[in-house]
Amino acid sequence: MMRPESEEELAALVAGAEGPLRVIGGGTRPIGRPVAGETLSVSRLAGVTLYEPGALTLVVKAGTPVREVEAVLAAEGQRLPFEPMDHRVLLGTEGEPTIGGVVAGNVSGPRRIQVGACRDFLLGVRFVSGEGKVIKSGGRVMKNVTGYDLVKLMAGSWGTLGVLTEVSFKVLAMPQAEATLIRRGQDAGAAVASLSAALGSPYDVSGAAHVTAGVMEDEALTLVRVEGMAESVRYRAGRLGEGWELVEDGQSAALWRRLRDVEPFAARPGAVWRVSVKPTDGPVLTDNLLAEGLEHAAIHDWGGGLVWLLVEEEGDAGAALIRRQTAALGGHATLIRGSEELRARVPVFEPLSAPLAALSRGLKQKFDPRGILNPGLMGV
Amino acid sequence: MEMPAPDPKILSRKQLIVERLLSVLPEDAVIHDPAETRAYECDALTAYKCPPMAAVLPSSTEEVSAVLKICHEEGVPVVPRGSGTSLAGGALPTADSIILGVARLNQVLETDYENRFIRVQSGRTNLSVTGAVEEHGFFYAPDPSSQLACAIAGNIAMNSGGAHCLKYGVTTNNLMGVKMVLMDGTIVDIGGPWLDSGGLDLLGLISGSEGQLGVVTEATLRILHKPEGARPVLIGFDSNEVAGQCVSDIIRAGILPVAIEFMDRPCIRATEAFAHPGYPDCEALLIVEVEGSEAEIDEQLAVIKEIARRHNPVELRESGSPEESAKIWLGRKSAFGAMGQINDYMCLDGTIPVSELPYVLKRIGEMSKEYGLDVGNVFHAGDGNMHPLILYDANKPGDLETCEAFGADILKLCVEVGGCLTGEHGVGIEKRDLMVAQYTPDDLELQMRVKDVFDPKWLLNPAKVFPLEATESRRAA
């Protein structure tokens, strides 16, 4: 495994590479079509470059452990607002998740519904292109429209366009308090209607999920989270959830951590899909899949717009049926957990329309003309 | 400002090209009489003017596609135009180009409150998007100050921001999907009323690409429920340093105001004389606005006022009524008009790390003396997006050039301290040649390769964003 200690060394390694490279951070997120090639790890490019709490700005090397980033921020009462998932729980992987891996996968959690995704907080990147050139885009300021936004493009490109070396974020303060409203026994349709009402209110809901019966508890759970100053949390929880159960602070945080990491599926065998649809289509999707004979368990996050599906890992693990739904309803499905054999056989990422596939291939070719960076991982 | 020389081969074929355009558009949608094309000779950067060869006003995505297909075949450059409010010359034509105006694409196609989005045609104005949903208590968050006139198409092209983006983000954070036509006429759908991308984030790439990658005809936008209320507080200080420190302290305290606006003394004086908002005569003024219920607002403002008091403000005025709120905002909102009353001005929008604010303001003051031109500063302090307004006299020979040189020095200073050339206006032609101050040749080469993918012939919105010499070989190809 190659583990360069500097950006220059990394650039030289990529420039001199004679075959495909399997680019990793901590290696805790084996997602995408398996890549053959020499492993290139950025884990030694670590450390905080700059942190200005008063400007809500953090610049870190890509190989910095997420744990370390979170600790540095917590010491100043701040956090990564987009609540990145720790994939070790669901995927059963070991190792140290890195901040570069979070960016490469545009990894975001339940709070994404309110504040935005990883890519929305990413202010700038430095990376090494497939030609071994050091490139920067964006910077460390919150508003920046200088030139094309390669920052967004790099987020969620899974190391196929370049090897991230440094990333900068807008961070936010941790709230004083949080509370979660819980309602039991709703079906998915009724739950999403409740969640839509909460998200369409002026009360700044920062989590809106529905867990079907038997997944976390025997009964189905509908969950709504509010965060902020203590009085405000009390006020908004009161307005939102008359007659709902209420859990606060530590208990509330523990619930959302389990949801963030899709922990209820961790110990259960099977393939796991992550499907993004229009929120009211979430229950339509799961109903249609059942009608088509695809047995599954489901967790609905993002007000219904993010559906985690646990299916049996046999045949195509439901790929054709699920993608028939995303094609009809609009949206996209990604296979997050599946054996290497399955991921080699089934398109892990949503197949694109012909013109978008051509544009994506074109970008890959321009950023990595030799096709050596995580080739085939995204199926482009 | 140098622009590429028009291609005589295109100019000589004007009649044929116009006839082809008339074959796919109604007669009133093709403007080719030189007396009428002058209406499109510039945008809000009025220092530069050039009438296009023709202008077209399609009414559907299919018409946009047909126009682009013809221009692609004929090798004619196309300049997309929203409402022409760009301050950076983003819609400046070349003499051999066709202006493609989206003004007739102004319909609301779908509103969905349950799923919290609206789908509109891209020529619809920013404010009228909110207008379409406010009856239900919703709004569209990005609020550039030209929002009464500016089109969503232009907002996407420039990734527009506004006063409230500290909390709500800029266009790219509120854009969920687009229907877009590529230069060869291909119609593509990117994203939709769901979140994130299933593949590469092409939507993120389109936002802020200044109309150089495709022509957006429809947009799916996130809408939010309005907060229960909002209230500003006005804080005056006798030094820029202290005002800057106060901004930083508010943010560190964990409060996220929806807006933190900053005005310096020249700007305060100009707006006071122009709009009489009753501002104190002080060195620096902050307007901090928070949102929520009455009690939530009280809770947040209590913290903010406590922080402000520690910095010995010369004035601390909390709004007690909607009228008082309007008055506090009046000066800020009329700042550009007030400066325009004094003289012609050039508005910059470099962004800096908030911590560099006092140093940058001091340097701008020194440079103002060196160049002999007055400058007022009004800006979004929470996110470091500055708006220095340099005053000059357009009728005085050489003044514009001096002003441009001064402006370029300010922007280079922004980059030097860790910021960027433009926070929300875009590069256009105005900052094109300064791109080398922020980016290396390798950085720029990769950005230009993105354009190679979307528009291999480099026909869309020519001579913007990149330095002319850097694009020469591509434009000639």
Interface residues (C-beta under 8 A of the other chain):
Chain A: E52 P53 G54 A55 L56 T57 E76 G77 N106 S108 R112 I113 G116 A117 R119 D120 S129 K133 V134 I135 K136 S137 G139 R140 V141 M142 K143 N144 V145 T146 G147 Y148 D149 L150 V151 K152 L153 A155 G156 S157 L161 L172 A173 M174 P175 Q176 A193 S196 L199 G200 S201 P202 G228 M229 E231 S232 Y235 S276 V277 K278 P279 T280 D281 W302 G305 L306 G330 G331 H332 A333 T334 F349 E350 L352 S353 P355 L356 L359 S360 G362 L363 K366 F367 M378 V380
Chain B: D112 Y113 E114 N115 R116 G137 F138 M158 N159 G161 C165 L166 G169 V170 T172 N173 L182 T186 V188 D189 I190 G192 P193 W194 L195 D196 S197 G198 G199 L200 D201 L202 L203 G204 L205 S207 G208 S209 H225 K226 P227 E228 V247 S248 D249 I251 R252 A253 G254 I255 L256 G292 S293 A295 E296 E299 Q300 T351 I352 P353 V354 S355 H380 D383 G384 N385 G418 G419 C420 L421 T422 G423 E424 H425 G426 V427 K431 M435 Q438 Y439 T440 D442 D443 L444 L446 Q447 R449 V450 K451 D452 V453 F454 V465
